[in-house]
Amino acid sequence: MNDRLMNTVKVGEKGQIVIPKEMRDLMGIKTGDSLLILADKDRGIAIPKKADMEKIAKDILDHEN
């Protein structure tokens, strides 16, 4: 499996998008996972797993002590 993918998605009437299966598999995203949506007007949108962002935040806070 390639470690980088590119694909397009359409935004549905309710504002929903479907993450392609290949990308879900690559990133280990499973049904019921929570994802965090980050948006920057100049840099775009990032969708990391919530658990990954929580770990980063914990590492930063633990490092400060």
N, C-alpha and C positions, 0 to 999 in steps of 0.2 A: 504494500500500500504506500502511496506517495504521502509525504508528510506536509505537503502544501496543496491546497485545492482552490479553485476559483469557480464560482457559479453565479447565476442570477436567480433572484426570487421575485415574485410579484406580491404586492400588498393587496390583501383582500378587502372586501367592503367594510369589514369590522376592524381594519387596521392590522390584521394578523399576517404573519409570514410563516412559511414552512421552511425549516432548515433541511436542506437535502440530506438524504440518508448517508451518503458518503462522508459528509462533513460531521454528522452526528457520530458516526462510527469512529472517525479520526479523532474527534475530541472527547469521546467517551460520554456523550450526552445521552441520557436514558429518559424514558417516560417518567414524569414526575419530578425531574431535576428542576431546580430554580436557577434561572440565569439573570444576570444583572445587565441592564442596558445603559451604556455610557454614551453620551453624545456631545460632540464638540462641533460647533458650526463650521469651523475651518478644517478640522481634521477628520470628521466623519463619525461613524458609529462603531462601537466595539461591543461584543456580547460575550463576556467571560462567564464562566460558571461562578455562581454565587459562592460556593465553597472555596474556590481558588482565591477569590477576592478577600474572603474572611481570613484565610490563611496568611495572605500578604499583609492585611491590616494587623493581625496578631503578631506576625514577625516584626513589623515596624514598631508596634507598641512595646513588645518585649525587649527590643533592641534599645529603646530609649531608657529603660530602667537599669 
